[in-house]
Amino acid sequence: MADKPMIQLKNVTKVYDNGTVGLNKINLDIKKGDFVVIVGLSGAGKSTLMRSINRLHDITEGDIVINGESITNARGKALRLIRRNIGMIFQSFNLVKRSSVLRNVLTGRVAYYPTWKSTFNLFSKEDKQKAYEALQRVDMADKVYSRADELSGGQQQRVAIARVLTQNPKIILADEPTASLDPKTSRRVMHDLKMLNEEFGMTVVANLHSIELAREFGKRIIGIRAGEVVYDGAVENTPQEVFDAIYSGKTKEEINA
Ligand SMILES: Nc1ncnc2c1ncn2[C@@H]1O[C@H](COP(=O)(O)OP(=O)(O)OP(=O)(O)O)[C@@H](O)[C@H]1O
């Protein structure tokens, strides 16, 4: 029997309180180990999709299933356990700026501790070792005691990647991970995400604004427009004209013509 999907969206609709439809009846299965690139114009619903998957937003209708478990109505410990398997990478890095690189990376382990231990920073020796090794993987071990706000944007994003590696989730949601970075640094960060995908088998879902990066690093491309899926295909089978059409926000009919 085929593996169950790592992420499943079943008829998912998200309507914001002001009536804006963020997602409109989305159905998607994302398989384990995939590298999915989500593409669409500003306002298409990409961030809404990401935020719905780990339930930073509650959806209005439908169901989202993570590795066989519904996150839609999960509560308390069950929700925490599902979320532990979902790592986030943000455009703005989301590091604690005044803390050291090591402490930032160790926060990837917080979900594995009772609250009181993580509050008092009582991380085990093993976890400190894990954090250090993760920093080595992204070539940031020499900055382990630097303060996060002493680093460049690209370095901060690599620390965020080390944090997610230390968390050891099954899924990584990367919301415009390279939007604040120059082209060379962007490729470096994408290489690090590729490493998490290929060496650690993590399933990656990334919003990307760059066609070149989507083509080079994505395995599957999903186009979104007005909260709906307008294209879904393997990157290797998607011709350049179709890429251009998705990126320019064309309709489903125009893209698939
Ligand atoms: N908190 C909110 N309240 C009301 N409407 C919202 C909210 N967040 C997003 N929206 C609306 O939902 C739609 C989808 O927004 P979303 O942020 O998901 O788009 P996006 O594709 O990620 O855009 P961008 O590329 O600019 O980040 C837009 O019309 C947006 O204005």
The ligand as a Gaussian input file, in Angstrom:
#p B3LYP/6-31G(d) Opt

LIG

0 1
 N       -5.220000      38.608000       9.048000
 C       -5.883000      38.824000       7.910000
 N       -7.114000      39.373000       7.919000
 C       -7.801000      39.594000       6.779000
 N       -7.342000      39.273000       5.536000
 C       -6.122000      38.706000       5.469000
 C       -5.323000      38.467000       6.634000
 N       -4.153000      37.901000       6.242000
 C       -4.213000      37.807000       4.895000
 N       -5.391000      38.287000       4.421000
 C       -5.860000      38.345000       3.031000
 O       -5.906000      37.005000       2.535000
 C       -5.448000      36.947000       1.178000
 C       -4.252000      36.008000       1.095000
 O       -3.156000      36.595000       1.823000
 P       -1.736000      35.873000       1.996000
 O       -0.955000      36.674000       2.959000
 O       -1.958000      34.441000       2.292000
 O       -1.137000      36.022000       0.531000
 P        0.326000      35.684000      -0.005000
 O        0.124000      34.910000      -1.262000
 O        1.114000      35.043000       1.058000
 O        0.882000      37.132000      -0.334000
 P        2.388000      37.718000      -0.188000
 O        3.171000      37.100000      -1.314000
 O        2.185000      39.190000      -0.382000
 O        2.893000      37.355000       1.165000
 C       -5.133000      38.393000       0.785000
 O       -6.276000      38.930000       0.153000
 C       -4.881000      39.087000       2.113000
 O       -5.201000      40.460000       2.036000

